[in-house]
Amino acid sequence: MNDAATLAEPEITPQIVAEHGLSEDEYAIILDRLGREPNLVELGIFSVMWSEHCSYKSSRIHLAKLPTEAPWVIQGPGENAGVIDIGDGQAAVFKMESHNHPSYIEPYQGAATGVGGILRDVFTMGARPVANMNALRFGDPGHPKMKHLVQGVVAGIGGYGNCVGVPTVGGETNFHASYDGNILVNAMTVGVADADKIFYSAATGVGNPIVYVGSKTGRDGIHGATMASADFAEDAEEKRPTVQVGDPFTEKLLIEACLELMATDAIVAIQDMGAAGLTSSSVEMATNGKTGIRLNMDAVPQREEGMTPYEMMLSESQERMLMVLKPGKEAMARAIFEKWELDFAVIGEVTDTQRMVLEWQGEVVCDIPLGPLADDAPKYDRPAMSREEYKAWAKVKPLDPDSIPESSDIGADLLKLMASSDLASRRWIWEQYDSQVGADTLQKSGGDAAVVRVHGSNKGLAITTDCTPRYCYADPYEGGKQAIAEAYRNLCAVGARPLAVTNCLNFANPERPEIMAQFTGCLEGMGDACRALDFPIVSGNVSLYNESKATGGGSAILPTPAIGGVGVIDDVSKMATIGFKNEGDAIFLVGEKPGKGRWNIGQSLWLREKFGREEGAPPPVDLAKEREAGEFVLQLVNRKIATAVHDVADGGLLVALSEMALAGNLGCQLLALDQRKGHYEASLFGEDQGRYVVCGDAETILEVSSDSDIEIYRIGTVKGDHIWITDPVKDSLLLDKIALADLRAAHESFFRYWMEG
C-alpha cells in the first residue's frame, strides 16, 4: 500500500467529505481512481481541484463551443491569460476574473486581492501590465449593507492598483436588488509583451528544479476556491478567514523581479499561485507539460509556525509564483529575487511519473495521479430548460404599448434618468483610482472605451467592459449577443479595430435547470456574435453559485456574462471621444431610426425608472447591421471626419446626447424623430441596438455615407448651453430647453448624496 495511505490521519467520514464540497458520487470516483481511501491532504487537493472554481465541471462542455481562433490570436483559453498580436512585434495579454464571494465577505481585501490576482495572470505571461479595468455589480442602494460594500470594494481596487503602479482606467458599475446578497467584483488587466517572448505554464524537463518565489505562505485563504464554488448560506460572515490578504507593494516587487528574470533564458515554465494556491499551480504546470511533480513541503517558505502540508497546499496567500527553471540557473534567479527582497526557494523537481508526490518531515504525505485532478476531473452536462420553458419560468411580461402612458414631461424624465443609480456620474468612484500613472492613459472612465498608448509608440489599446444583465434575464440568447455587440460598438466608437474578448461568466446555481438555461443561452448568443463580428474569445473565467440565502439577501443574481473587449488604434492621433467639440457641428444618428413600426422600450431603464416596470423583450441585435455600422464609424474616425462619437446604449438616444453634451460642455438642438403616440418616448429612450451618434461636417459625412448602405439620419446641431427638441413642422418645442448646469447637477447627485448620507 502507498505510504500516503498509512499516515496517522483522521478517518475520512461522510461529514468530512461534505465539508470539502464533494458529493458522495464524486468521493466514490476518488476511491475508484486511487484504489484506496485518500488521506486528508489528498482529499483537500481533490476538493479544490474539483471545485467549480478550478475545474469548470458544469461549464467546460459549453465553453468548448465558443470561437477562440483568429489569425491574430497567439494564445487562446487554457493559459493564464489570452494573447493577441497587435503588430510591430508586440502582443496584448489580457484576462478578466471574478472575486465575488470574497468581496461580499470582506470588501476591501476581496476586491484588492482580485486586482492582485489578475495582475499576476498577465505578468506571468511575460507582459508588463499597462491597465486595469473592472465590472462591478451591487444591490439596491437602499439595502443597509450596500454603501459599506461599495465603499470597501472601491477602496480595495484603488488601494491595490494605485500602490502597484498600474492605472485603473475604466469599467462599469451597476445596481440591482438581485445582487443584494451576492455582489460581483470582476477585475481585468491588460499588458503588453514582445510577441516572441511569451511565457507559458507547461512544466517540462525531467529533473528541472521547481522554485517558489514571492511572499511566504500563511493560513489566509484556505479553501477559498471551495468557498467560491458554493452559494452563501446564513453563515457568510463565518467564511471571513477564507478571504486572502493582499500586499500591493510586494506585488510591485514581484512584477519587477519576474520581468527581470524573464529577460534571461532561465525560465522553462511559470504559473501564478491563484485560486487553490500551490495545489492548482503545481497540478496545472505538470498537467500542461504531461509530466509529474515532486515537492518537498519542508522547503516551502512559511510565515506561520506549525503549518501542515494540508494548510500549505490549500493556502491562497497572495503574491506568490511557481517556476520551473533550467538546471544551473538557480543561483542567478535567487540573486534577482533576493535583490528585490522576495523569498526564493527550490521546493521540488519535475518528474516523469505523471503523479503529484509531496514529502514532509521524511514521509510521503501525498501520492496521487495527476489525470483525475485535471483533465479527467468530473464534467457535467447539467439539465437546462428549453427556451420556451425558460420563457414561461422567467415570467417576463410582454409589453403592451397601450399600457404605457404618454410622458407629460420629457425633460423631467431625462433628469430622473441621468440621476438614477445606473446612469449617474461615477466620478466618486474613478476619482479614487490613479488613472494616469505611467503617463500613457489617453482616455479613461466616461468615454465608450478607455485608451492606453502602447508606450513609446503612436499605437493605442482600447479596452471596455460591458454587459446588460436585465437583457440576459429576459432573453439569455439576445442578452449574450448584446453583451458582445456592445463591447464591439464601444471599441469602434473610439476608433479601435476590435480584436478579441475576455469574459467573466457570473451565474447562480448551475444545478437548477433555469440557471443552466441562462448560462447556455447567453453562451450561444455570445458565440454567434463573436463569429459574426470576428471577435474571438481568448480568455475568461466562470463564476457560478452566485446566490444567497443569507438574511436580508436576495436569491439568484441576474445572469451577468461580463465582457472585456480589446482593440487596437494604429494612430492615437485619430482617437475619437464622446464630447461635442464645435458649435454648428451636425449631429447624425447611425443605425436604424426609432419608430419604424417596432416598440423597443422593453427592458429599458426609462420603463424601470419612470414606472418601476421590468417588462418586455430586450431590443433585438442584428449582427450584420452591427458590423456594418461599426465599420462605417471606424471609417469616419480614421479619416478624421467625425468630431465626436458615442454609442447609444442604456437610457437610449437622449441620454447618449446628454452625455456628449456634458462631456463637451456644449448643448444641442434636436429635431423630433417620431411623434406617434407610444413612439415619441421610444425614439428618445428606447434602447435599440447597433446605433451611434456621430458629429461633424454634414456634407462630408453624407458624402461618405453615400458610398454604403448604412442608415444615417440628421437629428440636430451642436449649439448653446442647453438641450432642446423642436418640431420643424409645427414650429414648436417638444422638449423645453434644459440647461447643461441642471443636467450636470442631476448627473452628479446620486453618489454625492448617497455617500454623504
Disulfide bonds with the S-S distance in Angstrom:
none
